[in-house]
Amino acid sequence: MIEFSLNNAWLIPFLPAVAFALIVLVLRPLPRVSAFVSITCILISFIMAISIGIGVIQGGEKFVEEPFKKAVTWFSMSGLKIEMGFQIDPTSAMMLFVVTLVAALVQIYSIGYMHGDKGFSVFYAYLSLFAMSMLGLVIAPNLLQMFVFWELVGLCSYLLIGFWWYKYSAREAAKKAFITTRTGDFGLLMGILLLQIFFGTLDLQELAVRIPNFTEYGLTAGALTLIAAILFLGPIGKSGQFPLHVWLPDAMEGPTPVSALIHAATMVVAGVYLVGRTLFLFKTVPGAMAFVAFMGAFTALFAASIAITQTEMKKILAYSTVSQLGYMMLALGAGSLTASMFHLMTHAFFKALMFLGAGSVLHAMHNEADIWKYGGLKKYMPITYWTFLIGCLAIAGIFPFAGFFSKDLILEVVWANSTLSGHAHGPFQGLYTLLFIMASMTAMMTAFYMFRMFFICFHGELRDKHAHPHESPFSMAMPLVVLGILSVVGGWVGWPGLTEGKAFGYFVRMGEFEIVHANWTLIISSTVLALIGIGGAIAIYWKNAISHEELAKKFAPLYKLSFNKFYVDELYLWIIHNIIDGIGRALWWVDMHIVDGVVDGVAKTTKVLGSVFRRVQTGKMQHYALVLFAGVVVLVIIMSFADTSVASLSLLGGGR
Amino acid sequence: MIGLNHFLVFSGTLFCIGLFGALAKRSAIAILMGLEVMLTAVNINLVAISRYVTPEYLVGQVFAVFVIAVAAAEVAVGLALIVAIYRNRISVNVEDFDWLKW
């Protein structure tokens, strides 16, 4: 089974593709059968992903040093050879496991959530298409294949955000998501092209060998930093990093399972995954690393500060996702593939859990989005309550929940890069100190806003008197429980003391394996920060010791800034309306008056010349005859003066 | 003694008169007459050259006869056209025949 799965890993994305084709072509009128086929396919993929995971763990060192790769030539010409295939190493095996697991759970969850929707079959078709694209991206052995699937997941995201197309806001959000990510993808494509031009290959393993010797390929460190920064634009767009984060909160217009699957657990981490895959490029130039780290830390803090004041459950979760993605980027920027991928995995568990929990609440409250309408849901929906509590504790980073281990690891690697640790080197250690402080603050804020939402939703009295909340059906509760368990135990795989250090970090890593020793100062301080955040939330939103309204009034300018998302959307709107449209108008003028002017000018010249010369055509036979005879006379005169040899006659058109 | 040159000058003059008539007259009938005069000038040329340059052959003379026959046919056609146009336009003035105009 393990052998078969490893050799045929292409089946993992292929099965959902089959499900997609079947549903679209045949099964569309049969919603139940569609769901069954789709779930069966993703479950088989999941089982294969697990057996690959077991194989990789058994293989150990072998897979870390040399990934298992199988590929066929897609196309080739001189100097360019592109392959299609799959590459299995601990990182991709981990991603396969996470993606198939969350996809399977979300598909099961959707049976209940999408029950009775007119587009039930189509929804499953899209989910299958998404699973195919995402899994293809994960196993891609080269950057071009990755890019193809990268665009495909973007397409699926567009289709699923706009799934309820009859809603204006959903349509707009879908367009916004697609256009914003495409803006970043342009940079990604440029970066891939530049890598191909300079290094002559897009194969990840080849690039990993060539890029560290970049001077042999006629590049300077500055130029390579620039290439890395251009490439990084793609992840900025896809993973919702500042300043292209604006699409992700709006993407919550899609059905909630979609938000859980695509906009929390899998697709948005594609950017993190891509940077992780090309980390050898960023690691070669410290400037690019610092850039990635700074973007990540800034996004984390920025999004967390917005999430504090939002009033819609899914919006808060969306900003929290942006913030956690920033954490992952920060970990990559600190040079740790392990920490980033570890957090990616645990985040997939607890964020999917919370989104599905939010979906459950929305389902119970008939799509009422405002959290201030909820309250006291604890007694109506206990399963949702307890699993949601686990999710909140996990994201806040409380021992022994999953988020604790991964968040702590990230803080530790940033700490190691900063002046605080005392053994860092390189020109950017001062920056990393700042980033460490930002990350710690984010951790506290995360704990605060998560529990703020938690207490408003589940404690106190139900504020909307007309609502009749109820617990969700089994198909929706079961994924919640599974993810809840994973959100508790998921982090234990990264426990430093586990199995002689051969934990998560032993497999998913880049470079030499180092045992990370527990840093007690850090663990205690981050836990204290999280507890302060939770304590604040308890005081304000549960015990009502401090009035949140008065707090908002006291810090009115800050509150307004945060509530309005720092006016980033308004700024973009202004830029688009004034600058982009202005440029558009200027170019329109150029097109109308200069480009069209030349074409019209040619036509007009012809017309004017014609209107002059048409006077020649008088229509009177005698005029024509006069001209004719005048011509004869001229000819005669020429001939009488010139040499009348045959040659000169032929010049005049006569002779032989 | 009248020589070839006299005939050539005479026919040239006649041709110019005919040409002037064909180009300057307004009446279509007069234009046809001008054309006839030009043909006559050509005939004189043919006959004269035949007589003075190659007296042993009658080619020029015979050709002149052909020209007369063709001219007669042409006048018949021309007059028919003029009649047809007259029926359309109630005029034989070529100033009015400007349908080829832009």
Interface residues (C-beta under 8 A of the other chain):
Chain A: R614 R615 Q617 T618 G619 K620 M621 Q622 A625 L626 F629
Chain B: L19 A22 L23 A24 I31 V94 E95 F97 D98 W99 L100 K101 W102
